[in-house]
Amino acid sequence: MDKIYIVMPAYNEEENIGAVIEQWYPVLSGKSEDSRIVVADSGSTDKTHDILTDLKNSKYPQLEILSDTGRYHGPKVIALYDHAIKNNADYIFQTDSDGQTDPAEFAAFWRNRKKYDGIFGNRTVRGDGKDRAFVERIVCLLLKLYFGVNVPDANAPFRLMKAETVKKYLYRMPADYNLPNIMMTTFFVYYKESVYFKEISFKPRQAGVNSVNIPKIIKIGWHALGDFRRFKRGMKR
């Protein structure tokens, strides 16, 4: 049976994390018994870590917690992918811990896992506001200009990927890189891996406050321009 690692970064998600784990845990049913849900929770200042520990000890033995990954979202995602690869996962599915994605939509991705190296969510309607949708459009335009790739959604936190393909590209990025999912999508498309973008729903944040606001996004985006140039110099078909 295929071994999947469902990976989630978390930061101060005490209001969401219990419901999110409860909703996603049944997805492991019917997969290898070595499959896991892995949450990277390093740096939280609320009760997120305590809640995760209680859930693991009381109800969810296939839940793992990474607590030494650094605070920020990008490095957590990279650490989670690295953890899945080193534990010999067949597939990696990444989503976020804020309750904006729907586990019911996972089954359609899983049914088609053999056909593609990566199936990426496409948020055609976004519940997190017009500002973030605008930022995503700018990101996709920049990727087209820099790398010549056409993608409808570069950063959706709803992606099922073959671990062996993730491994090909993960270690091209430094461990503290801020935008790993954007570059992972870019690598998959640029190097003509078999990919499919599937429409998904994307709800408003269910509770809590997003730690990455628009000013932070702009700052990260400014630095990303230099990163894109460096990645481009090292990319050959």
C-alpha positions in Angstrom: 0.0 0.0 0.0 1.2 3.5 -0.8 2.8 5.4 2.0 1.8 9.0 2.2 3.0 11.9 4.4 0.4 14.6 4.9 2.5 17.6 6.0 1.3 20.9 7.5 3.2 23.9 8.8 1.6 25.6 11.9 2.2 28.7 13.8 -0.1 29.9 16.6 -3.1 27.8 15.4 -4.6 26.9 18.8 -8.1 27.8 17.5 -7.8 25.7 14.4 -5.4 22.8 14.9 -7.7 20.4 16.8 -10.4 20.6 14.2 -8.0 20.4 11.3 -6.3 17.2 12.6 -9.7 15.7 13.3 -10.8 16.5 9.7 -7.6 15.3 8.0 -6.7 12.2 10.0 -9.3 9.9 8.3 -7.5 10.5 5.0 -4.8 8.1 6.2 -7.4 5.3 6.2 -6.7 2.7 3.5 -3.0 3.8 3.1 0.1 2.2 4.4 0.1 1.9 8.2 3.4 3.8 8.1 1.7 6.8 6.6 1.6 9.9 8.8 0.2 13.4 9.4 3.2 15.6 10.3 2.8 19.1 11.7 5.8 21.4 11.9 5.1 23.6 15.0 8.2 25.5 16.0 7.9 28.9 17.5 4.3 29.0 18.5 3.6 31.1 21.5 0.1 29.8 22.2 -1.2 26.3 23.0 -0.7 24.8 19.6 2.1 22.5 20.6 0.2 21.3 23.8 -2.9 20.6 21.8 -0.9 18.6 19.2 0.8 16.6 21.9 -2.5 15.8 23.6 -4.0 14.7 20.3 -1.1 12.4 19.5 -1.1 10.8 22.9 -4.8 10.4 23.2 -6.3 9.8 19.8 -4.0 10.0 16.8 -1.0 7.7 16.9 -0.1 8.4 13.3 0.3 12.1 14.1 3.9 13.4 14.3 5.1 16.8 15.5 8.3 18.6 14.3 9.4 21.2 16.7 12.9 22.2 15.6 12.2 23.6 12.1 12.4 27.4 12.7 9.5 29.7 13.0 8.7 30.7 9.4 6.3 29.0 6.9 8.8 28.4 4.1 11.5 26.7 6.2 8.9 24.6 7.8 7.6 23.4 4.5 11.1 22.5 3.4 11.8 20.6 6.6 8.5 18.7 6.2 9.3 17.7 2.7 12.8 16.6 3.8 11.3 14.6 6.7 8.9 12.8 4.4 11.7 11.9 1.9 14.0 10.7 4.7 11.2 8.4 6.0 10.7 6.9 2.5 7.2 8.3 1.8 5.9 7.4 -1.6 3.7 10.5 -1.8 3.7 13.9 -0.1 0.6 15.9 0.4 1.0 19.5 1.7 -1.7 21.6 3.1 -2.0 24.3 5.8 -3.3 24.1 9.3 -5.7 27.0 9.2 -8.8 25.2 8.0 -9.0 26.8 4.6 -8.8 23.6 2.6 -11.3 20.8 2.4 -10.3 17.2 3.0 -13.3 16.0 1.0 -11.4 17.2 -2.1 -8.4 15.0 -1.4 -9.9 11.8 -2.8 -10.0 13.0 -6.4 -6.3 13.9 -6.1 -5.5 10.5 -4.7 -7.4 8.6 -7.4 -5.1 10.2 -10.0 -1.8 9.9 -8.2 -0.4 7.3 -10.6 -1.0 9.5 -13.6 1.0 12.5 -12.5 4.2 13.5 -10.8 2.3 16.3 -9.1 -1.3 17.4 -8.8 -1.6 21.0 -7.7 -4.6 22.8 -6.4 -6.0 25.8 -8.4 -7.9 28.3 -6.2 -10.2 29.8 -8.9 -12.3 31.3 -6.1 -10.5 32.4 -3.0 -12.1 33.1 0.4 -9.0 34.9 1.8 -9.6 38.2 0.0 -9.0 40.0 -3.3 -5.6 41.2 -2.1 -4.1 37.7 -1.9 -5.7 36.7 -5.2 -4.0 39.8 -6.8 -0.6 38.8 -5.3 -1.0 35.3 -6.7 -1.7 36.7 -10.2 1.5 38.8 -9.9 3.5 35.8 -8.8 2.2 33.7 -11.8 3.1 36.6 -14.2 6.6 36.8 -12.7 7.1 33.1 -13.1 6.1 33.4 -16.8 8.5 36.3 -17.3 11.5 34.7 -15.5 11.1 31.0 -16.2 8.7 30.8 -19.2 6.2 28.7 -17.3 2.4 29.1 -17.4 0.8 28.1 -14.1 -2.7 29.1 -12.8 -1.8 28.9 -9.1 1.8 28.6 -8.0 1.4 28.5 -4.2 -1.7 26.6 -3.4 -1.4 24.7 -0.1 -3.1 21.7 -1.5 -0.7 19.6 -3.5 0.0 15.8 -3.9 3.4 15.0 -5.2 5.5 11.9 -5.8 8.2 12.0 -3.2 10.9 10.9 -5.7 10.1 13.9 -7.8 10.1 16.3 -4.9 13.5 15.0 -4.0 14.9 16.0 -7.4 14.3 19.7 -6.7 14.0 20.2 -2.9 17.7 20.4 -2.2 18.2 23.1 -4.8 16.6 25.5 -2.3 18.4 26.6 0.9 16.8 25.3 4.1 15.6 28.8 5.1 14.0 29.7 1.7 10.7 31.5 2.1 8.8 30.4 -1.0 9.5 26.7 -1.5 6.0 25.8 -2.9 6.3 28.5 -5.6 9.6 27.2 -6.7 8.6 23.6 -6.4 5.7 24.3 -8.8 8.1 26.1 -11.1 10.6 23.2 -11.1 7.9 20.7 -11.9 6.6 22.7 -14.8 9.9 24.0 -16.1 11.4 20.5 -16.3 8.2 19.1 -17.8 7.3 16.7 -15.1 3.8 15.3 -15.5 1.5 17.8 -13.7 -2.1 18.6 -13.4 -3.8 21.7 -11.9 -7.1 20.8 -10.4 -9.7 23.3 -9.2 -10.2 23.4 -5.4 -12.2 25.4 -3.0 -10.5 27.8 -0.6 -12.4 28.9 2.5 -11.8 32.0 4.6 -9.5 31.4 7.5 -11.6 29.6 10.1 -10.1 31.3 13.2 -7.1 33.1 14.4 -4.9 35.6 12.6 -2.8 35.0 9.6 0.9 35.5 10.5 1.8 36.5 6.9 0.0 39.8 6.1 0.2 41.8 2.9 3.1 44.0 4.0 5.1 40.9 4.8 4.1 39.4 1.4 5.4 42.5 -0.4 8.7 42.3 1.5 9.1 38.6 0.8 8.1 39.3 -2.9 10.8 42.0 -3.2 13.5 39.6 -2.1 12.0 36.9 -4.3 13.0 38.8 -7.4 16.7 38.3 -6.6 16.0 34.7 -5.7 14.3 34.0 -9.1 17.3 35.4 -10.9 19.7 33.1 -9.0 17.5 30.1 -9.6 17.2 30.9 -13.3 21.0 31.0 -13.7 21.2 27.5 -12.3 18.4 26.0 -14.3 19.0 24.0 -17.5 16.6 21.9 -19.4 
